[in-house]
């Protein structure tokens, strides 16, 4: 591979996903390093004044300032765009920086946004509290009810915003249906794809306009850094997102970009194996949970109301699922009895993690809103890692017995 081959779309568009994940976006310096270089620099120098003037005017390619571009960050952005099937990508400092930028860069006072009810707690805060502060109207709907999307449209509706699978209730949105409705009305779809990533699901293949990520999760996969990303058409990225990002500064650090780029090399391997483990663990738990009067929320199992849809639009259903054990006391008893699985509110990690969303990721929401979206006091969310599945079964078996299940 030549020094700039990874940035050459004429070549990389012919590569298959596994090759793109390892080599896409790679740009080697004159030293010919094998691993991508880490450019820890806030700014850049120039040989003459006209060069910098041309770059700032957009008449010449090249670096100007790391809030605008950085060689390491640019490599990550190109790799994510290739994997996503997008024309362009801009990396962000965190997942919530990505969600915030993806919405605020295109919404103004007087606009209207339709959003899914089931969502990460901070995403709901954006919809319920931040957008209205700026005079942006919002409507929250049951995203699994296809008819509600079109019914919620107003003359000033500009954006559909949702995640699928949803955090933490694992609601599945019909991507093709919702994107078709949006396109018919000139509405931009913004899809949070963090639970799946491009390794398991590519929303743009179903007509999505913008795909946003917490790259902190599966993309990194090791619980090391915060990162985010936004993918879209080159025109949308340059004309809509970039002016917002350039002037507000939600930029990722070069080091964090480099770490995520290394994580992408093994993303598909991890995501597929963790999905297999999650199905096996869910099938193991389901009879016990049901017998105790609880419920399983796992799109990889036939009991999920949108199991067939999940299979149709995802390569695998991911490492994350949830189950309800009817009360906070039972949920806490299970968490306290764990010996192998960590109590943690992160997801996408190669380690198995479990949390109680009502008291962690969704604690900032009103209790009524939590209940409406299905985040009950007995709900537990688990991220299934790469450990031996039998060890995970044994740990949860003992934890359930300690809680009287």
C-alpha positions in Angstrom: 0.0 0.0 0.0 1.3 3.4 -1.0 1.5 6.3 1.5 -1.8 8.0 0.4 -3.7 5.0 -0.9 -6.0 4.9 2.2 -7.3 8.4 1.3 -7.9 7.6 -2.3 -11.7 6.9 -2.8 -11.1 5.6 -6.3 -9.2 2.7 -4.7 -10.8 2.3 -1.2 -14.4 2.2 -2.6 -13.5 -1.2 -4.1 -12.2 -2.5 -0.7 -14.5 -4.7 1.4 -15.5 -3.7 4.9 -12.8 -5.6 6.8 -10.1 -4.1 4.7 -11.5 -0.6 5.1 -11.6 -1.1 8.9 -7.8 -1.8 8.9 -6.5 0.4 6.1 -9.1 3.0 5.2 -8.1 6.6 5.8 -4.4 5.7 6.4 -2.1 8.5 5.3 1.6 7.9 5.9 4.2 10.5 6.4 7.6 10.5 4.6 8.8 8.1 7.3 6.6 5.3 6.1 5.3 4.3 9.5 3.1 1.2 9.6 0.7 2.4 12.4 -1.0 5.7 11.7 1.0 8.7 13.0 -0.3 10.7 16.0 -0.1 14.4 15.3 -0.2 16.2 18.6 -0.2 19.7 17.4 -2.7 22.6 18.0 -1.5 24.5 14.9 0.7 24.4 11.8 3.4 26.5 10.1 3.7 27.7 6.5 6.5 28.5 4.2 4.9 31.7 2.9 2.0 34.0 3.6 0.1 33.2 0.4 -0.1 29.5 1.3 -1.9 30.2 4.6 -4.1 32.7 3.0 -5.1 30.2 0.3 -5.9 27.6 2.8 -8.1 29.8 5.0 -9.9 31.0 1.9 -10.5 27.4 0.9 -8.5 27.7 -2.3 -5.8 25.2 -1.3 -5.7 21.9 0.6 -3.8 21.6 3.8 -3.9 22.1 7.6 -4.6 25.4 9.3 -5.6 24.7 12.9 -6.6 21.6 14.8 -10.0 22.9 15.6 -10.6 22.8 11.9 -8.5 19.8 10.8 -5.7 17.6 12.0 -4.0 14.8 10.1 -4.8 12.1 12.7 -8.4 13.2 13.0 -8.7 13.3 9.2 -7.6 9.7 9.0 -10.3 8.6 11.5 -13.0 10.6 9.7 -12.2 9.0 6.4 -12.2 5.5 7.9 -15.6 6.0 9.6 -17.0 7.5 6.4 -15.8 4.5 4.4 -17.3 2.0 6.8 -20.6 3.9 7.0 -20.9 4.2 3.2 -21.0 8.0 3.7 -19.5 10.7 1.5 -18.0 12.5 4.5 -17.6 12.4 8.3 -16.6 14.9 11.0 -15.3 13.5 14.4 -16.5 15.1 17.6 -15.3 15.3 21.2 -17.9 12.9 22.5 -21.1 11.2 21.6 -23.2 13.9 23.1 -21.2 16.5 21.2 -22.1 14.7 18.1 -25.8 14.5 18.9 -25.9 18.2 19.9 -24.0 19.3 16.8 -26.1 17.2 14.5 -29.3 18.9 15.7 -28.2 22.5 16.4 -26.3 22.9 13.2 -29.6 22.6 11.2 -32.4 23.7 13.5 -33.4 27.3 14.2 -36.1 29.1 16.2 -39.5 28.3 14.7 -38.4 24.8 13.4 -39.9 21.5 14.6 -38.2 18.2 15.4 -39.9 14.9 15.8 -38.0 12.5 18.1 -38.3 9.0 19.4 -39.6 8.6 22.9 -37.1 5.8 23.7 -33.7 7.3 23.8 -30.5 7.8 25.9 -31.3 10.1 28.8 -29.0 12.9 27.5 -30.6 12.7 24.1 -34.0 13.1 25.6 -32.7 16.1 27.5 -31.7 17.7 24.2 -35.2 17.2 22.8 -37.1 18.0 26.0 -35.1 20.9 27.4 -32.3 22.3 25.2 -34.1 22.7 21.8 -37.1 24.4 23.3 -34.8 27.0 25.0 -33.9 28.1 21.5 -37.5 28.3 20.2 -37.4 24.9 18.5 -40.6 22.9 18.9 -40.3 19.2 19.6 -42.7 16.3 19.6 -41.9 12.9 21.2 -43.5 9.8 19.8 -43.5 6.0 20.1 -40.9 5.2 17.4 -42.2 1.6 17.1 -45.6 2.9 15.9 -44.9 3.6 12.2 -48.0 5.7 11.8 -47.0 8.2 14.5 -44.0 9.5 12.4 -46.2 10.9 9.7 -48.9 12.0 12.1 -46.5 14.2 14.0 -45.3 16.1 10.9 -46.1 19.9 10.9 -45.4 22.4 8.1 -42.2 23.5 10.0 -40.9 20.0 10.7 -37.2 19.8 9.7 -35.7 16.8 11.5 -36.6 13.2 12.6 -34.2 12.1 15.4 -34.1 8.6 16.7 -31.9 5.7 17.7 -32.3 2.0 16.8 -31.9 -0.1 18.8 -32.9 2.4 21.4 -31.1 2.9 24.8 -32.0 1.1 27.0 -35.4 -0.4 26.0 -34.1 -1.9 22.7 -37.0 -0.4 20.6 -36.4 -1.1 16.9 -37.3 1.6 14.4 -38.3 0.6 10.9 -35.5 2.5 9.1 -36.9 2.1 5.6 -40.4 3.3 6.5 -39.3 6.3 8.6 -36.7 7.4 6.1 -39.2 7.1 3.2 -41.7 9.3 5.1 -39.0 11.9 5.9 -37.8 12.0 2.3 -41.4 12.4 1.0 -41.8 15.5 3.2 -38.3 17.0 2.8 -37.3 16.2 6.4 -33.7 15.3 7.4 -33.3 12.0 9.3 -30.7 11.9 12.1 -30.0 8.4 13.3 -28.0 7.6 16.4 -26.4 4.3 15.5 -24.2 3.8 18.5 -25.8 0.5 19.7 -25.0 -1.1 16.3 -22.3 0.8 14.4 -21.7 0.2 10.7 -20.4 -3.3 11.5 -24.0 -4.4 12.3 -26.3 -1.8 10.6 -25.8 1.0 8.1 -28.8 3.4 8.3 -27.8 5.2 5.1 -28.5 1.9 3.2 -32.1 2.5 4.2 -32.2 6.2 3.2 -31.0 8.0 6.4 -29.4 11.4 5.7 -27.2 11.8 8.8 -25.8 9.1 11.1 -24.4 10.2 14.5 -22.3 8.2 16.9 -20.9 7.9 20.4 -17.6 6.4 19.2 -16.8 6.0 22.9 -18.8 2.8 22.7 -18.3 -0.1 20.3 -15.9 1.8 18.0 -13.3 2.2 20.7 -14.5 -0.9 22.5 -12.1 -0.8 25.3 -13.5 1.9 27.6 -10.5 4.2 27.0 -11.6 7.5 25.5 -14.6 9.7 24.7 -15.3 10.3 21.0 -18.1 11.0 18.6 -18.8 11.2 14.9 -21.3 12.6 12.4 -21.6 11.2 8.9 -23.5 12.6 5.9 -23.3 13.8 2.4 -20.3 16.0 1.5 -22.5 18.9 0.8 -24.4 18.6 4.2 -21.2 18.2 6.1 -19.5 21.1 4.5 -22.4 23.5 4.2 -24.5 22.7 7.3 -22.3 21.0 10.0 -18.9 22.5 9.4 -19.8 26.1 10.0 -21.3 25.1 13.3 -18.4 22.9 14.3 -15.7 25.4 13.1 -17.2 28.2 15.3 -18.3 26.2 18.4 -15.4 23.8 18.7 -16.8 20.3 19.8 -13.6 18.8 18.3 -12.0 15.5 19.2 -8.4 15.4 20.4 -5.8 13.8 18.0 -4.9 11.2 20.7 -8.5 10.1 21.2 -9.0 9.9 17.4 -5.9 7.7 17.1 -7.3 5.4 19.9 -10.6 5.0 18.1 -8.9 4.4 14.8 -7.1 1.4 16.4 -10.4 0.2 17.8 -12.0 0.2 14.4 -9.5 -2.4 13.2 -11.2 -5.0 15.3 -14.8 -3.6 15.4 -16.5 -6.2 13.2 -14.8 -9.1 15.0 -15.8 -7.8 18.4 -19.3 -6.8 17.4 -20.2 -10.1 15.9 -18.7 -12.2 18.7 -20.4 -10.0 21.4 -23.7 -10.3 19.5 -23.3 -14.1 19.6 -22.6 -14.0 23.3 -25.6 -11.7 23.9 -28.0 -14.0 22.2 -26.7 -17.0 24.1 -26.9 -15.2 27.4 -30.3 -13.8 26.7 -31.7 -17.2 25.8 -30.2 -18.5 29.1 -31.8 -15.8 31.2 -35.2 -15.5 29.5 -37.0 -18.5 31.1 -35.8 -17.4 34.6 -36.9 -13.8 34.0 -40.3 -14.8 32.6 -40.9 -17.3 35.5 -40.2 -14.5 38.0 -42.8 -12.3 36.4 -40.2 -10.1 34.6 -39.7 -9.4 30.9 -36.9 -9.7 28.4 -36.0 -6.9 26.0 -33.7 -8.5 23.4 -34.2 -8.0 19.7 -32.1 -11.1 19.0 -34.7 -13.3 20.6 -38.0 -14.3 19.0 -39.9 -12.9 21.9 -39.1 -9.3 20.9 -42.0 -7.7 19.1 -39.8 -6.5 16.3 -37.4 -9.5 16.1 -38.0 -10.0 12.4 -37.5 -6.4 11.6 -34.2 -6.3 13.6 -33.0 -9.3 11.6 -34.0 -7.7 8.3 -32.1 -4.5 8.9 -29.2 -5.6 11.1 -26.4 -8.1 10.4 -26.5 -9.1 14.1 -28.5 -7.6 16.9 -25.6 -6.3 19.0 -24.1 -6.9 22.5 -26.7 -5.0 24.5 -30.1 -6.1 25.9 -32.2 -5.4 28.9 -34.5 -7.3 31.3 -37.0 -6.2 33.9 -37.0 -7.9 37.3 -40.1 -5.9 38.6 -38.4 -3.8 41.4 -35.4 -1.7 42.2 -34.7 -3.9 45.2 -34.4 -7.0 43.0 -32.3 -5.1 40.4 -29.9 -3.8 43.0 -29.6 -7.2 44.6 -28.6 -8.7 41.3 -26.0 -6.0 40.7 -24.6 -6.3 44.2 -24.2 -10.1 43.8 -22.1 -9.9 40.6 -18.6 -11.2 40.8 -17.4 -11.1 37.2 -19.6 -8.6 35.4 -18.9 -4.9 36.3 -21.4 -2.5 37.5 -20.9 0.3 34.9 -23.1 2.7 32.9 -20.9 2.4 29.7 -21.7 0.1 26.7 -19.8 -1.3 23.8 -16.9 -2.5 25.9 -15.1 -5.8 25.4 -15.9 -6.4 29.1 -19.4 -7.3 30.3 -21.1 -4.3 32.1 -24.4 -3.9 33.7 -26.3 -1.0 35.1 -29.7 0.2 36.4 -30.8 2.9 33.9 -33.4 4.5 36.1 -30.7 5.5 38.7 -27.9 6.1 36.2 -28.2 6.9 32.5 -31.8 8.1 32.8 -31.8 9.4 36.4 -32.0 13.0 35.1 -35.4 12.4 33.6 -38.8 12.9 35.2 -40.1 9.6 36.6 -43.2 9.8 34.5 -41.1 10.2 31.3 -39.0 7.2 32.3 -42.1 5.1 32.9 -43.6 6.1 29.5 -40.5 5.0 27.7 -40.3 1.8 29.6 -37.3 2.6 31.9 -38.9 1.0 35.0 -37.4 0.6 38.4 -36.7 -3.0 37.8 -35.0 -2.6 34.4 -31.4 -3.7 34.1 -29.3 -3.1 31.0 -26.3 -5.4 30.1 -23.5 -5.0 27.7 -22.2 -8.5 26.9 -18.5 -8.7 26.4 -16.0 -11.1 25.1 -15.6 -13.3 28.2 -16.3 -17.0 28.0 -20.1 -17.3 27.8 -20.2 -20.1 30.5 -18.5 -17.8 33.0 -21.0 -15.1 32.3 -23.9 -17.6 32.7 -22.5 -18.7 36.0 -22.1 -15.2 37.3 -25.6 -14.2 36.4 -27.0 -17.5 37.7 -25.5 -16.8 41.1 -26.7 -13.2 41.0 -30.2 -14.1 40.1 -30.3 -16.8 42.9 -29.0 -14.1 45.4 -32.0 -12.0 44.4 -34.4 -14.8 44.8 -35.0 -15.5 41.1 
